């Protein structure tokens, strides 16, 4: 009986080495002055930024969900990395955390260096957009766990905050204004329903025309990253809610204290065409629970700071806070 190799078992070490070499420049492009060392070590090192009295380290982890299936089927892999970063760093800023660095985990049935390079290029772009360093990651080739064309992603963001400024909920009160920060599209939630509707129920394809372009363009539009807007308006924003799975009705209450109710005017929400189309086939309540409906974040703002925030962003008013049972009332 002849000997067998790791490659015979489906794992190509040379392909892994080729991939690492291919991504080095993209990874280095995300580095800032706090990154210590370089790619290739066993762990990423990052010096704590100065200027904090009581620094607290924050962390967030997430994935991209079944949006990956659309990326894989279309062969367009250069944007899901942006989604991965966005889903993590947009959570961090909701606790007044400034993203510092990011790590990724890429698992696949067969490592194709060009495909993996495209994914990491997207992750690096997401890190640049969020002013966050990509300090490391793990690539796992696992035949038997995934089919050759499949892969999965997980991301991990670490940030820093001043301890005294972390509890944003404590400053939320009646009379404050709700400002919607527009989403770029479906972002990275609800894609099992998206795929069920468009492909199974309606029989559409990725190339079906929608709003003057292939449907795949709309479905793979990367999740918007709000870090720079947050940094520019940090002293004017009382609280932030990242609108992900569960929509406005389930995510906004996470920044409300007991006894405060959010009143959201549905007619004031600038619903994107993709959601208007889907609403023909999905109940309104389900739409608002599954999708962001065009609102990627909701900022809670004092009335005295409202005009400054509106002038400095593309945000717009969708409601206010008042005393009452904690929750969201859509009117």
VOLUM-285919 format. One line per field, with one value per residue (C-alpha): residue number from 1; residue in three letters; x, y, z. Coordinates in Angstrom, 1 decimal. Example, Ala and Ser with C-alpha at 12.3 -4.5 7.8 and 13.67 -1.06 7.14 Angstrom:
<recs>
resi = [1 | 2]
resn = [ALA | SER]
x = [12.3 | 13.7]
y = [-4.5 | -1.1]
z = [7.8 | 7.1]
</recs>
This chain:
<recs>
resi = [1 | 2 | 3 | 4 | 5 | 6 | 7 | 8 | 9 | 10 | 11 | 12 | 13 | 14 | 15 | 16 | 17 | 18 | 19 | 20 | 21 | 22 | 23 | 24 | 25 | 26 | 27 | 28 | 29 | 30 | 31 | 32 | 33 | 34 | 35 | 36 | 37 | 38 | 39 | 40 | 41 | 42 | 43 | 44 | 45 | 46 | 47 | 48 | 49 | 50 | 51 | 52 | 53 | 54 | 55 | 56 | 57 | 58 | 59 | 60 | 61 | 62 | 63 | 64 | 65 | 66 | 67 | 68 | 69 | 70 | 71 | 72 | 73 | 74 | 75 | 76 | 77 | 78 | 79 | 80 | 81 | 82 | 83 | 84 | 85 | 86 | 87 | 88 | 89 | 90 | 91 | 92 | 93 | 94 | 95 | 96 | 97 | 98 | 99 | 100 | 101 | 102 | 103 | 104 | 105 | 106 | 107 | 108 | 109 | 110 | 111 | 112 | 113 | 114 | 115 | 116 | 117 | 118 | 119 | 120 | 121 | 122 | 123 | 124 | 125 | 126 | 127 | 128 | 129 | 130 | 131 | 132 | 133 | 134 | 135 | 136 | 137 | 138 | 139 | 140 | 141 | 142 | 143 | 144 | 145 | 146 | 147 | 148 | 149 | 150 | 151 | 152 | 153 | 154 | 155 | 156 | 157 | 158 | 159 | 160 | 161 | 162 | 163 | 164 | 165 | 166 | 167 | 168 | 169 | 170 | 171 | 172 | 173 | 174 | 175 | 176 | 177 | 178 | 179 | 180 | 181 | 182 | 183 | 184 | 185 | 186 | 187 | 188 | 189 | 190 | 191 | 192 | 193 | 194 | 195 | 196 | 197 | 198 | 199 | 200 | 201 | 202 | 203 | 204 | 205 | 206 | 207 | 208 | 209 | 210 | 211 | 212 | 213 | 214 | 215 | 216 | 217 | 218 | 219 | 220 | 221 | 222 | 223 | 224 | 225 | 226 | 227 | 228 | 229 | 230 | 231 | 232 | 233 | 234 | 235 | 236 | 237 | 238 | 239 | 240 | 241 | 242 | 243 | 244 | 245 | 246 | 247 | 248 | 249 | 250 | 251 | 252 | 253 | 254 | 255 | 256 | 257 | 258 | 259 | 260 | 261 | 262 | 263 | 264 | 265 | 266 | 267 | 268 | 269 | 270 | 271 | 272 | 273 | 274 | 275 | 276 | 277 | 278 | 279 | 280 | 281 | 282 | 283 | 284 | 285 | 286 | 287 | 288 | 289 | 290 | 291 | 292 | 293 | 294 | 295 | 296 | 297 | 298 | 299 | 300 | 301 | 302 | 303 | 304 | 305 | 306 | 307 | 308 | 309 | 310 | 311 | 312 | 313 | 314 | 315 | 316 | 317 | 318 | 319 | 320 | 321 | 322 | 323 | 324 | 325 | 326 | 327 | 328 | 329 | 330 | 331]
resn = [UNK | UNK | UNK | UNK | UNK | UNK | UNK | UNK | UNK | UNK | UNK | UNK | UNK | UNK | UNK | UNK | UNK | UNK | UNK | UNK | UNK | UNK | UNK | UNK | UNK | UNK | UNK | UNK | UNK | UNK | UNK | UNK | UNK | UNK | UNK | UNK | UNK | UNK | UNK | UNK | UNK | UNK | UNK | UNK | UNK | UNK | UNK | UNK | UNK | UNK | UNK | UNK | UNK | UNK | UNK | UNK | UNK | UNK | UNK | UNK | UNK | UNK | UNK | UNK | UNK | UNK | UNK | UNK | UNK | UNK | UNK | UNK | UNK | UNK | UNK | UNK | UNK | UNK | UNK | UNK | UNK | UNK | UNK | UNK | UNK | UNK | UNK | UNK | UNK | UNK | UNK | UNK | UNK | UNK | UNK | UNK | UNK | UNK | UNK | UNK | UNK | UNK | UNK | UNK | UNK | UNK | UNK | UNK | UNK | UNK | UNK | UNK | UNK | UNK | UNK | UNK | UNK | UNK | UNK | UNK | UNK | UNK | UNK | UNK | UNK | UNK | UNK | UNK | UNK | UNK | UNK | UNK | UNK | UNK | UNK | UNK | UNK | UNK | UNK | UNK | UNK | UNK | UNK | UNK | UNK | UNK | UNK | UNK | UNK | UNK | UNK | UNK | UNK | UNK | UNK | UNK | UNK | UNK | UNK | UNK | UNK | UNK | UNK | UNK | UNK | UNK | UNK | UNK | UNK | UNK | UNK | UNK | UNK | UNK | UNK | UNK | UNK | UNK | UNK | UNK | UNK | UNK | UNK | UNK | UNK | UNK | UNK | UNK | UNK | UNK | UNK | UNK | UNK | UNK | UNK | UNK | UNK | UNK | UNK | UNK | UNK | UNK | UNK | UNK | UNK | UNK | UNK | UNK | UNK | UNK | UNK | UNK | UNK | UNK | UNK | UNK | UNK | UNK | UNK | UNK | UNK | UNK | UNK | UNK | UNK | UNK | UNK | UNK | UNK | UNK | UNK | UNK | UNK | UNK | UNK | UNK | UNK | UNK | UNK | UNK | UNK | UNK | UNK | UNK | UNK | UNK | UNK | UNK | UNK | UNK | UNK | UNK | UNK | UNK | UNK | UNK | UNK | UNK | UNK | UNK | UNK | UNK | UNK | UNK | UNK | UNK | UNK | UNK | UNK | UNK | UNK | UNK | UNK | UNK | UNK | UNK | UNK | UNK | UNK | UNK | UNK | UNK | UNK | UNK | UNK | UNK | UNK | UNK | UNK | UNK | UNK | UNK | UNK | UNK | UNK | UNK | UNK | UNK | UNK | UNK | UNK | UNK | UNK | UNK | UNK | UNK | UNK | UNK | UNK | UNK | UNK | UNK | UNK | UNK | UNK | UNK | UNK | UNK | UNK | UNK | UNK | UNK | UNK | UNK | UNK | UNK | UNK | UNK | UNK | UNK | UNK]
x = [0.0 | 1.4 | 1.8 | -0.6 | -0.1 | -2.1 | -2.9 | -4.4 | -6.7 | -7.8 | -5.6 | -3.1 | -0.4 | 1.2 | -2.1 | -2.3 | 1.2 | 0.4 | -2.7 | -0.8 | 1.7 | -1.0 | -2.8 | 0.2 | -0.1 | -3.8 | -3.5 | -0.6 | -2.7 | -5.0 | -2.2 | -1.9 | 0.8 | -0.5 | 0.1 | 3.1 | 4.9 | 3.6 | 1.6 | 3.1 | 3.5 | 1.4 | -0.7 | -1.5 | -0.2 | -1.7 | -0.7 | -3.4 | -4.2 | -3.3 | -5.6 | -8.0 | -8.5 | -10.2 | -9.9 | -12.3 | -11.8 | -14.9 | -15.4 | -17.9 | -18.2 | -20.5 | -20.8 | -22.5 | -25.2 | -26.7 | -25.7 | -22.6 | -24.7 | -25.4 | -21.8 | -20.7 | -23.3 | -22.4 | -18.7 | -18.5 | -16.5 | -15.0 | -17.7 | -18.8 | -15.6 | -16.9 | -20.2 | -18.2 | -16.3 | -19.5 | -21.6 | -18.9 | -17.7 | -21.3 | -22.0 | -18.9 | -19.8 | -23.2 | -21.3 | -19.2 | -16.3 | -13.7 | -12.7 | -9.0 | -8.4 | -10.1 | -9.5 | -11.2 | -11.9 | -12.3 | -13.3 | -13.7 | -13.9 | -11.0 | -8.8 | -8.7 | -6.1 | -7.7 | -11.2 | -9.8 | -7.7 | -10.9 | -12.6 | -9.7 | -9.5 | -13.0 | -12.2 | -9.3 | -11.5 | -14.0 | -11.1 | -10.0 | -13.5 | -13.8 | -10.2 | -9.5 | -6.4 | -6.6 | -4.1 | -4.7 | -6.9 | -7.3 | -7.8 | -9.1 | -9.3 | -11.8 | -12.8 | -15.7 | -17.1 | -17.7 | -18.2 | -15.3 | -17.2 | -18.5 | -16.9 | -18.0 | -16.8 | -16.6 | -15.2 | -14.0 | -13.6 | -12.0 | -12.4 | -11.7 | -14.0 | -13.8 | -15.5 | -17.5 | -19.0 | -20.0 | -23.4 | -25.2 | -28.6 | -28.3 | -28.5 | -31.6 | -34.7 | -38.1 | -38.0 | -34.9 | -35.1 | -34.7 | -32.4 | -32.3 | -29.0 | -29.8 | -28.8 | -27.0 | -29.5 | -30.5 | -27.1 | -26.5 | -29.8 | -32.8 | -31.2 | -32.9 | -36.2 | -34.7 | -33.6 | -36.9 | -38.9 | -36.8 | -35.5 | -38.0 | -41.3 | -40.8 | -38.4 | -36.0 | -32.3 | -29.3 | -29.2 | -32.9 | -33.1 | -34.1 | -34.1 | -32.1 | -29.4 | -28.9 | -30.6 | -27.3 | -25.9 | -28.6 | -28.4 | -24.6 | -24.5 | -22.2 | -23.3 | -22.7 | -20.1 | -20.9 | -17.7 | -16.5 | -19.9 | -20.0 | -16.5 | -17.3 | -20.5 | -19.6 | -20.2 | -23.6 | -25.1 | -26.7 | -27.1 | -26.9 | -28.8 | -27.5 | -30.6 | -29.9 | -32.0 | -35.2 | -35.4 | -36.2 | -38.8 | -36.4 | -33.1 | -34.1 | -35.4 | -31.8 | -30.8 | -34.0 | -34.2 | -37.4 | -40.2 | -39.1 | -41.0 | -39.9 | -42.4 | -41.4 | -43.3 | -43.5 | -44.3 | -41.1 | -38.9 | -37.3 | -37.9 | -35.6 | -37.0 | -35.8 | -38.0 | -41.0 | -40.8 | -40.6 | -43.5 | -45.8 | -45.3 | -44.4 | -46.6 | -45.6 | -45.1 | -42.7 | -40.9 | -40.2 | -39.0 | -36.8 | -35.2 | -33.7 | -36.2 | -33.7 | -32.5 | -29.1 | -28.8 | -30.9 | -29.2 | -30.8 | -30.0 | -30.8 | -33.0 | -30.3 | -27.8 | -30.2 | -29.4 | -25.7 | -26.1 | -28.4 | -26.0 | -23.1 | -24.6 | -27.2 | -29.5 | -33.1 | -35.7 | -38.1 | -39.5 | -38.9 | -38.9 | -41.6 | -42.5 | -44.3 | -43.8 | -40.4 | -40.6 | -41.2 | -44.5 | -44.8 | -47.4]
y = [0.0 | 3.4 | 6.2 | 9.1 | 12.8 | 15.6 | 16.8 | 13.4 | 13.9 | 17.2 | 19.7 | 21.7 | 23.3 | 24.9 | 26.6 | 27.9 | 29.4 | 31.0 | 32.6 | 34.1 | 35.6 | 37.0 | 38.9 | 40.4 | 43.8 | 44.1 | 43.3 | 45.7 | 48.5 | 48.4 | 48.8 | 51.9 | 53.0 | 50.7 | 47.5 | 45.7 | 43.2 | 41.9 | 39.2 | 35.7 | 35.6 | 33.3 | 36.2 | 39.8 | 42.4 | 45.9 | 48.6 | 50.2 | 53.8 | 56.5 | 59.2 | 57.0 | 57.4 | 54.1 | 52.2 | 49.2 | 46.7 | 45.8 | 42.9 | 41.8 | 38.8 | 38.0 | 36.4 | 37.2 | 34.4 | 33.1 | 36.1 | 34.0 | 31.6 | 34.4 | 35.4 | 31.8 | 31.2 | 34.4 | 34.0 | 37.6 | 37.3 | 40.7 | 42.4 | 39.9 | 40.7 | 44.3 | 42.9 | 40.8 | 43.8 | 46.0 | 43.6 | 43.6 | 47.3 | 48.7 | 46.8 | 48.1 | 51.8 | 51.2 | 51.0 | 54.1 | 51.8 | 52.8 | 49.9 | 49.0 | 45.7 | 42.9 | 39.1 | 36.8 | 33.1 | 31.6 | 27.9 | 26.1 | 22.7 | 23.4 | 26.4 | 28.3 | 31.1 | 33.6 | 33.2 | 33.5 | 36.5 | 38.2 | 37.6 | 39.0 | 42.0 | 42.7 | 42.3 | 44.7 | 47.2 | 47.0 | 47.6 | 50.6 | 52.0 | 51.5 | 52.7 | 49.4 | 47.2 | 43.6 | 42.0 | 38.3 | 35.5 | 31.8 | 29.9 | 26.3 | 23.8 | 21.2 | 18.6 | 16.6 | 19.5 | 21.7 | 21.0 | 22.3 | 25.5 | 26.4 | 28.5 | 30.3 | 33.4 | 34.7 | 38.0 | 39.4 | 43.1 | 44.6 | 48.2 | 50.5 | 52.8 | 55.1 | 53.3 | 56.3 | 56.7 | 53.1 | 53.1 | 55.2 | 53.9 | 55.9 | 59.2 | 58.2 | 60.1 | 61.4 | 64.3 | 63.0 | 62.6 | 59.5 | 59.9 | 57.3 | 56.6 | 55.1 | 51.6 | 50.7 | 47.8 | 44.6 | 44.6 | 41.0 | 39.9 | 38.1 | 36.4 | 33.1 | 34.9 | 36.9 | 33.8 | 31.9 | 34.8 | 35.8 | 32.4 | 29.8 | 31.6 | 34.1 | 32.0 | 34.9 | 34.6 | 36.5 | 38.2 | 39.2 | 42.9 | 44.9 | 48.7 | 48.8 | 46.4 | 42.7 | 41.6 | 40.3 | 43.8 | 44.9 | 41.7 | 41.9 | 45.6 | 45.6 | 46.6 | 50.2 | 51.0 | 53.9 | 54.2 | 57.4 | 59.1 | 58.0 | 59.4 | 62.8 | 63.1 | 61.2 | 64.2 | 64.9 | 61.4 | 60.1 | 56.5 | 54.3 | 51.1 | 48.9 | 47.7 | 44.1 | 40.9 | 41.9 | 45.2 | 48.5 | 47.0 | 44.6 | 46.5 | 50.0 | 48.8 | 47.7 | 51.3 | 52.3 | 52.4 | 51.2 | 53.7 | 55.1 | 54.4 | 55.0 | 56.5 | 55.8 | 57.3 | 54.6 | 57.1 | 59.0 | 56.0 | 56.2 | 52.6 | 51.2 | 49.8 | 46.3 | 46.3 | 47.9 | 45.1 | 42.4 | 43.9 | 42.9 | 39.3 | 39.5 | 40.9 | 44.3 | 43.2 | 40.4 | 42.9 | 45.2 | 42.3 | 40.7 | 43.7 | 47.1 | 48.6 | 51.2 | 52.2 | 50.8 | 52.6 | 54.7 | 57.5 | 59.0 | 62.7 | 65.7 | 68.3 | 70.9 | 68.7 | 67.6 | 70.2 | 69.7 | 65.9 | 66.4 | 68.9 | 66.6 | 63.3 | 62.0 | 61.1 | 62.2 | 62.2 | 59.3 | 59.8 | 60.7 | 59.3 | 59.7 | 58.3 | 55.0 | 51.2 | 50.3 | 49.4 | 50.7 | 51.9 | 52.2 | 54.9]
z = [0.0 | -1.0 | 1.4 | 1.4 | 2.1 | 3.7 | 0.2 | -0.6 | 2.4 | 0.9 | 2.7 | 0.6 | 2.8 | -0.2 | -1.1 | 2.4 | 2.2 | -1.2 | 0.3 | 3.3 | 0.9 | -1.3 | 1.5 | 3.2 | 1.5 | 2.0 | 5.7 | 6.2 | 4.7 | 7.7 | 10.3 | 12.5 | 14.9 | 17.7 | 15.8 | 17.1 | 14.8 | 11.5 | 9.9 | 10.3 | 14.1 | 16.4 | 17.8 | 16.9 | 19.2 | 19.7 | 22.1 | 24.1 | 22.9 | 25.5 | 26.8 | 28.7 | 32.5 | 33.0 | 29.7 | 29.2 | 26.4 | 24.4 | 22.1 | 19.5 | 17.2 | 14.3 | 10.9 | 7.6 | 7.6 | 4.4 | 2.5 | 1.9 | -0.2 | -2.7 | -2.8 | -3.4 | -6.1 | -7.9 | -7.5 | -6.2 | -3.0 | -2.5 | -0.5 | 2.2 | 4.1 | 4.4 | 5.8 | 8.3 | 9.7 | 9.7 | 11.7 | 14.5 | 14.6 | 14.3 | 17.5 | 19.3 | 18.8 | 20.4 | 23.7 | 23.0 | 21.9 | 19.4 | 17.3 | 17.6 | 15.8 | 14.0 | 13.5 | 11.1 | 10.8 | 7.3 | 7.0 | 3.7 | 2.1 | -0.3 | -0.1 | -3.4 | -2.8 | -5.2 | -3.6 | -0.1 | -1.2 | -2.5 | 0.9 | 2.9 | 0.5 | 1.5 | 5.2 | 4.8 | 3.1 | 5.9 | 8.4 | 6.5 | 6.5 | 10.2 | 11.0 | 12.6 | 12.1 | 10.8 | 13.1 | 12.4 | 11.4 | 10.9 | 7.7 | 8.0 | 5.1 | 6.3 | 3.6 | 4.8 | 6.9 | 3.9 | 0.2 | -1.9 | -3.0 | 0.4 | 3.1 | 6.3 | 8.0 | 11.5 | 12.7 | 16.0 | 16.7 | 19.8 | 20.9 | 23.7 | 25.7 | 28.7 | 31.5 | 32.6 | 29.1 | 28.4 | 30.0 | 27.4 | 28.5 | 31.7 | 29.8 | 27.7 | 28.7 | 27.5 | 25.0 | 23.1 | 19.3 | 17.2 | 14.2 | 11.5 | 9.9 | 6.4 | 5.6 | 2.3 | 1.7 | 3.3 | 5.2 | 6.6 | 8.2 | 6.9 | 3.9 | 4.5 | 3.9 | 1.0 | -0.8 | 0.0 | -1.6 | -4.6 | -5.7 | -4.4 | -4.4 | -7.3 | -9.4 | -9.9 | -10.6 | -9.5 | -13.0 | -13.0 | -13.4 | -10.4 | -10.3 | -13.5 | -12.5 | -11.8 | -8.6 | -7.3 | -7.1 | -4.7 | -2.6 | -2.2 | -1.5 | 1.6 | 5.0 | 5.8 | 8.4 | 10.7 | 12.7 | 11.1 | 11.4 | 15.1 | 15.8 | 14.1 | 16.2 | 19.4 | 21.7 | 20.2 | 20.4 | 23.6 | 22.5 | 19.4 | 18.4 | 15.6 | 13.6 | 12.7 | 13.0 | 14.8 | 13.1 | 14.8 | 17.1 | 18.8 | 18.7 | 19.7 | 23.1 | 23.9 | 24.5 | 26.4 | 30.2 | 32.0 | 31.8 | 28.4 | 25.2 | 21.6 | 19.2 | 15.6 | 12.7 | 10.0 | 7.3 | 8.0 | 7.4 | 4.0 | 3.0 | 0.3 | -3.0 | -2.1 | 1.0 | -0.8 | -3.3 | -0.7 | 1.3 | -1.5 | -0.4 | 3.3 | 6.1 | 7.3 | 10.9 | 9.6 | 7.5 | 10.4 | 12.5 | 10.0 | 8.2 | 8.8 | 6.3 | 5.3 | 8.8 | 9.7 | 13.0 | 15.2 | 17.1 | 20.2 | 20.2 | 22.6 | 20.8 | 21.3 | 19.4 | 16.6 | 14.0 | 14.4 | 13.8 | 10.8 | 9.3 | 9.8 | 8.6 | 6.2 | 9.1 | 9.4 | 12.2 | 12.6 | 16.1 | 19.7 | 23.2 | 25.8 | 29.2 | 29.1 | 29.0 | 27.7 | 24.0 | 20.5 | 19.2 | 15.4 | 14.5]
</recs>
